[in-house]
Amino acid sequence: MLNQIVMVAMIGVGIALLLNLWALLRGPSVPDRLLALDTMYINSIALLLCYGIYAASILHFEAALLIAMLGFVSTVAVCKFMLRGDIIE
C-alpha cells in the first residue's frame, strides 16, 4: 500500500516539476524565474525523498540534503547579485 501512495506522490511532484519548468521558461521577469527555479529545487528534493522511500535507500536522503544546501546558497547568491550587482563585497 505504501508503494502505491509513494508512486502517486512521485507523479504529483513530477507534474509540479514540469509546471515549474514551464513557469521558468515563460516567466515575464527575472524574479519570477528565480522563484520558479527555487521551487524546482524544493520539488526535486521532494521527488528524491519519495524515491528514497520507495527504494528504501538512505543514500537518496543524503543527496536531497546536498541539493537543499546548494539550492539555498545559489538562491542567496542570485538574490544578492540582483540587488547589488555583485556577489562579493
N, C-alpha and C positions, 0 to 999 in steps of 0.2 A: 504494500500500500504506500509506503514511504517513497519508493522508487517512482511511482506514477505521479505523486504530488511534486516531487523534485523535478521531474520532466516537464510538468505543466508550468512550474515556476521558471524553468530554464527557457521555455518557449516564450513566456511573457517577457522575461528580461531580454531575450534576443530581439523581440519585436520592439521593445523600448530602445535598444541599441540602434536598430535600423532607423527609427524615428529621430533619434538624436543625430545620426549621421545626416539625415535629410535636413534637419534644422541647422547643422553645421555648414552644409553646403549652400543653403539658401539664405542664411542669416543676413538681415539688412545692414547690420553694423558689427563692428569688432567686439563690443561687449556681449552681444547676443551669441556670437560664435564662440567666445570664450566660455560662456555659460553652458552652451551645448557640449563643448569639449570637456568641461569639468563634470557634467552629468554623465558623459560617456565613461569617464574614469570610474565613477561610482557604479554604473551599471556593469562595467567589465569586472569590477570586484565582486559584485553580486553574482554574476554568471560563473565566475571562477569558484566562488564559495559553494554555489549549488552543485557544480560539477565535482568539487571535493567531497561533498556529502554523498553524492551519487556513487562515486568511485571508492569511497571510504579511504581516502588518502590524506595524510597530514601535509604532504608537500604542497598541495594546492592552497592551503591556508597561509603558508609562508610566502608563496608567490603573490597572494592577494594583499598581504601586508606590505610587501615591497612595492606593488603598484600603488597602494594608498599613499605611501611615503613619497614616491616620485610624483604622483599627481598633485599632492599638496604643495610640494616645493615648486613644481613648474607653474602652478596656478599663482602662487605668490610672486614668482619672478615675472610672469607676464603682466600681472596687475601692476607691479611696481614699474615695469617698463612703460605701460600705458599711462601711468600717472606722471612720472617724472622724466621719461625719455631715456633713462639709463638704469641699469640694474645695480651696479656697484657705485657707491658714492665716493 
